[in-house]
């Protein structure tokens, strides 16, 4: 990995850390349907990922419902492929927040998840 690419990745990690310092992760569980009851029915931002890192960042007004929707009927083919063949343990992490729009954008920009179709760039 060249130094410019490494610096860019480190900057994104720092940005993600800054966004999350305001919002502690409220939970992180193994992505299995049996864990559905552990996810709150609250609004917030969530991250799906495995050993490769964050695959998808999203927001929902009901995190539990979205957890099940991704599990049962994933429409994003990139995320469906990651979920079908994870490397290591597939996890679902979340932050309960009223500032979901802003935090979702910050995390997508900072983490550059491979399965998000919409990318927010620094302007």
N, C-alpha and C positions, 0 to 999 in steps of 0.2 A: 504494500500500500504506500503510495507516495505521500510526502509530507503535507501537501496542500489538502489532499483528501482526508488525511488523518486530522488535520487542524479543523476542517469543516465538521467532521463527525464529533470531535471533542466540543466544538462550539454548540452544536445541536444538543449534546448531552447536558451541557451547562444550562442552556435555555430551558430544557425540560425540567431540570432540577429547580431552577428559579420559579417556574410555573407551579411546580408541586410543593414548594416550600410554603406557599400560601394555603395549600390544600393537601392535607395528609391523606394518603391512601386509606380508605375506610375498610377495605377488605381485598383479599386475593385468595382465590380457590382454584382447585383443579377443575377444568372444564368437563364436567360430567352432568348429565341431566339430573342425577340423584342429588346434586348439590344445589339445585334450583332454590330450595327453601332457605338457603343461607344468604341469598342475594336479596337486598331490600327492595321494597316496592316504592322507591323514591326516585326523584330525578337526579341525574348526574352524568358523569363521564366515565367511560369504561375503556379498558385496553385488553385486547386478546393477543396472546403471544406464546411463543415456545422458546426453545433454546437459541433460536436464531435472533430473537429479540421481538419487539412489538410488531405484530402483523397488521393490526387494525385498531384504530381509535374511533370511538363513536360517542354519541350522547343519546339520552333517552329520558322521557318523563316517567318511565317505569323500568328501572334496571332489570328487575326480575323477568318481566315480560320480554324484554329485548334479549336477555340471556337465552330464554327458551326459543324465541324466534330464530336466532342465529343457529341454535342447535338443531332445530327441526326442519327448517326450510331456508337454508342459506342461498340467496340469489346472487351474491357476488362470487363469480367463479374462482377468483384468486384466493379469497378467504376460504371458500369451500375446499379447495385443494390443500391449503395449510391445515384446516381442521381435519380432513380425512387422513392426512399423513404428517402428523406433527413430528418434529425432531425433539425428543425428550417429552416433557410434560406440557400439555396445553393448559394455559391458565387464563382466568378471567379476573381482572382486577378493576376496582371501581373507586370513585370519589363521589360522595353525595355533595352536591353543590347547587346553589341557585344560579351560579355564574357558568352554566354548562357551555353556552355558545363560545364564550371567550376562552375557557380552559381547553375545550376541544380544539380550537384553532391553534392555540399555543402548543399543545402537545403534538398535533399533526405536523406543524412547522418544525418543531424541535426533533421529534423522533423519526420523521419521514417513514411511517409504516408502509410496508410493501404492498398491502392490499387496499389502502385507501385510494379511491378513484380521484377525489378532489384533493389537490395539494395546495396549501396556503403558503405563499412565498413571502419573504421579507421584502418590504417595499422601501 
